[in-house]
Each structure stands twice: as C-alpha cells, then as structure tokens.
Amino acid sequence: MATRMGARFTGDLAELRYEPVAKRVRAVASGRTFADSRRAVLVWEPKRVVPSYAFALSDVRATPIPSDDALAAENPVQLAEGGPPVLDPRTAFAVHTCPGRPQTLAVDGVTLPGAGFRPDDPDLGEHVILDFSAFDEWLEEAEPIVDHPRDPFSRIDIRRSDSRVQVEVDGVVVAGSAAPRLLFETGITPRYYLPREDVRMDLLTPSDTRTTCAYKGHATYWSVGGHRDLAWSYDEPLSDARDIAGYIAFLTERVDVVLDGERLPRPITPWS
C-alpha cells in the first residue's frame, strides 16, 4: 500500500528527531561566540514543528551549568483541521518534551540562563541544544539566519499565476488581480500575493505589527476596516522569496477569496 508522505511526516512528530548538517554554524551573544561547529545537528523535540540547533559539547565555547527545570506552558496548535496538536515557535524553548537537563551557558562574563538543554537520548546526550532566541546572531557559513533554523525537509515555492484572485472583506472587494504570485510552503495553506497596484490601498491602514519568517524575512502589516493585521508584505525578502517583494497577501483564514470565479472555503489553521 502506498504511503502518503505528509502523513508519514505528521506521524513522526511525536518522536525525538535529528539530522546532521554540513554547514558551519555559529551562535553569538553580546559579541561572544558561544558555539562554532561544522558538525552541528538539527533537533526536533517531540511535537515541535521547527528544529533547533544542537552542538557537540566540544564545540560549545561556554561553560554549561546545570539549571533548575523552568516552569513554562505548552502552546499546542493544529496546523490543519483534524491534525495532531503540535508546538510551533510560540511555545517557549523552556518547554521540553523529552527527558534531559536544562543548561545555563556562560562565557567571558556573559551568562545565558536556561539557553541550553542536554537531552538524555544516547544519540544526542553529548550535545547541547541551544535556544535560538537567546542569541543576538546566528550564522550559517557567513550568512545570518533569522527567527529559527530552516528545516531541510520544508521549503517554499513561488509561482507566477494567471489565475484571477479576488479578495473580499465583509463583502467589500479590497483586491483583485489576474497576475498573482502564489506561495506554497510545506505544511501551510497556499498564500496569494497580489501586486500593490491591484490592491485598494485606500482601504488598508498601516499597522505597527512586525513579524519574522525564517524563509521569507521581515513582514509589515495592514489592517482593513475593523480587522487588525489582515494583510502583510515583505518589502525586502530573503533570497528564496525575492519574487514576492512588495506584493501584498491577505490572511485567507479571515477574508473571502474568489479564485477563478470559485469562492474558496476559509482554511482552518493556527491563524484562524
């Protein structure tokens, strides 16, 4: 019987998973390099949907100090309707879903409480998993990365389209284009990015919300009517997302989309 790959990956989410990487990876805080390695490992704790970097103890330029278990709550979400509960990046690093020991890292007078975690698993017991958010800068080779490590088994694809996309908010057409760019991201509902000239910018109000995506970069937002943060744009996206620079997408979970004359159901996701 054939296996659907999406179901296979979803079934693996309950397991502790790891994957070695060949890149040189560095973690820096307050000008101090805490870790520097060409044998880093990506680790997904059970239920985590994005990985963290782990380093061999010999590649961590810090003194690992055992820490008390931190009290932190899980923030389970469903990526799709009916899917298993998982932990996205909004759940703090201090939430650990496998046995192990939290670690405080210290180097040259800079101390990062709870920034490390040593799992008890025999394949990873000589490694320290690091909290991405505890560090000021992460580098893969000489290139900075943002938000969290990229998953080698996830990707984004952007395709130019000649489909007609119309976006409505409370029955009012706020955008319509026959030249959208569609963004397909592993495990995420498709997003429709429309040229700015095809969007009723007079109906959009700039928001002070800013978010960061590991694959696309830094996003700015707009509100529409009484609905906050319904639209966003990447004005200077990362290299993999250059084809959507300046284009505007709408939160399809909270607006109505008509695609080639067919009104689409609103998807059920963590952003619904």
N, C-alpha and C positions, 0 to 999 in steps of 0.2 A: 504494500500500500504506500502511495506517495506521501511525503511529509511536506506540509506547508511550512516554509522557513520562518515566517512570522510567528507561528505557533511554537516552533522549536525554541526560538529566542525567548519568547514570553515564558515558556516553561522553565528556562534556565535562570530566570530572575531570582528564584528562591535560593540559588546556590551562591557560594563564595567563588568568584571567578577572577582570573588574572590573565594577563597577556604581556610578554616581554616586548620592549620596543628597542629599536636600534638607534634612535636619536640621542644626541647629547641633551640632557635635561638639567636645568638649574633652577633652584628656588632661592630668592634673595629677599631679605627683610632688613630695613634700616642700613642698607649698604653692605650688609654681611651676607656672604653666600653660605647658606645652611646645608645645601645639598648640591652635588655636581656629579653626574654619572652618565656613562654610555651604556649602562645596563639597568636602567630604570624599568619598572614594571607597572602597568596599569592594573588597578584592582577595583573590582565592583563588589562591595559588601552585599550580602543578601538583601534583595528588594530595591537596591539602588539602581537607577537607570543611567546615571552618568558615572564615569570612573574617577578615581583619584590616583595620583602618582605615589608609588612606594619605592624606596631606595634601600639597597643593602646597607647594613649598619656601617660598613667601612667607607661608604660614600656619603655619609651624613656628617658634615663638618660641624658637629654640635655635640653637646653632652646630653644624651637622653636621660631625663629624670622621671622616674615613675610618678604619675599623678593619681589623685583620687578619681573615682568614676564621676563624671559630670552628670548632673541631672538635666536632661533635655528630652523633649517630647517628639515623637514621630509626627510627621505631617503627611499621612498617606493620601495618595490621589489615584485616580483611574485615568490612564492615558486615553482610553476609549471606553465607550459604554459596554459594560459587561466584562471588562478586563480586570486582571488581578490588581489589588492595591499595591502601589509601589511608592518609593521615596524619591521625589525629584529634588533638585538642588535647594529648594526652600527648607528642607529639613536639615538642621544644623549638623556639622561634622561630628559634634559631640555625641550624636545618636549612633551607636554602633550595634550592628545586627549579627555579629559573630563574636565568639569569645576572644578576649585579648586584654591588653593593658594600655590605658591612655598614657601618653608621654608628654612631659614639658621639655622643650628644647631651649638650650642656652648656648650662646657663642659670643665671646668678646663683650660681655656685659649686656647683651640683648637677650631677653628671656621671652619665650612664646609659650604661655601656659596652655597645655592640652592641644598643642599643634601637631602632635604625633600620635600614632596608635600602632602598637605591635600586636598583630593577630597571633593567636595560638596555633594556627594551622601549620603543619610541618613543612609545607611548601613555601610558606611566607613568614615563618617565625623569626628568621634572621633579617627581616625587613621592617622598615618603619613607614607607615602610610602617613602622608602629610596633608594637612588641611590647606587647600588651595587659598582660601580667603585669609589665612593668617600671614601671608607673604605679600610684599609690595610688588614683586615682579617674578614672573615665570618666563623662562626661555626654553624653546626647543631649537637646538643649534643657536643661531644668533637672532632668532625671530621671537618677539614677545607673543605670548598667548594670553587670552582673556577669559574670564568667567569660570572655566573649568577645563580640564584636559579634553581634547577631542576624542571621540570614540572611533577607533579604526573600523568598526562594523556599522557605523552610521554615516550618512552623507547627505548633502543637499544637491539637488539637480534643478537648474533653472532653464526653462524652455520658453522661447518666444511663441506666442499663440495668435491665431487669427479668429479664435472664438470670441463671441460677443458676451461681455460680462457687464452686468448692471447691478449696482448696489443700492439698496433702499434702507432708510432708517425711518421707522414709524410711518411707512407709506410714502415717504418723500425720496425721490431719486437723487442721490448725492454724488453718484459717479456712474459713468458708462463708457466702455471702451471696446473697440474691435482690435486693439493691439496690446493686450495684457501680457505680462510675463508671469508664468506660473512657477511657483517654487514648491518642489516636492522634497520633503525631509523625512527620513526614516522614522516611522512611528508617529508622525504628526500629520494632521489633516492638511490637505493642499492649501496654499495661500495664493491669492490673486493680487498681483502688484500691478497698479494702473498708472499710466503716465499722468503727471501732475496736471497737464492741460485738459485731461478728461475727467477731472475731479472738481466738484463745486467747492472750491477753496473758500468761497464766501460763507459756506455753511460750517466750516471747520474752525475751531478755536484752539490755538496752541495750548498745550499742557506742559507743566513743569516735570512730568514723569520722564525718566530716562531708564532704559534697561540695556543689558549687555548680553549678547549671544556669542558663544564660543566660535560659532561658524560664520556669523554674519557681521558682528561688531556691535556698535553702539546705536541705539534707536531713539528717535524723538517721537512724541505723540501729539495727537489732536483729540479733542472731544467734539461730539456732534450733538446739538440740542442739549438735552439734559443728561446725556450719556457720556461718562468720562472715559477717555482713552480708548475710543473705538477705532482709531486709525493710527498708523505709525509709518515711519520711513527711515531708511538707512542712507544718510547723505554721503558718508564716506565708508562704505562697507569694506570688510576684509576681502582678500583676493578671490575667494571662492564665490563671493556674492556680488561681484562688480556689476553684473548685468541688471541688478535692481537698484542701482544708485539713484536716489532722488524719486523713485517710484513710491506710490502710496498703497498700503494694504489695509484692509478692514478686518475687524475681528468677526469672522463669519459665524461664530457662536452667538453673536448678539445683533447681527444685522441680517437682512434678507438678500440673498444673492440669486440672480436670474442668469443662468448660463445657457446661451444659445436658445433662449425662449423658455427654458425649463426652470421653474423655481426649485431651488435645492433645499432639502431639509437642513436645519441647523445642526451641526455636529455637536456631540456631547464630549467635552474634553475638560481638563482642569481649569480652562479659562471660560467655561460656560457661565 
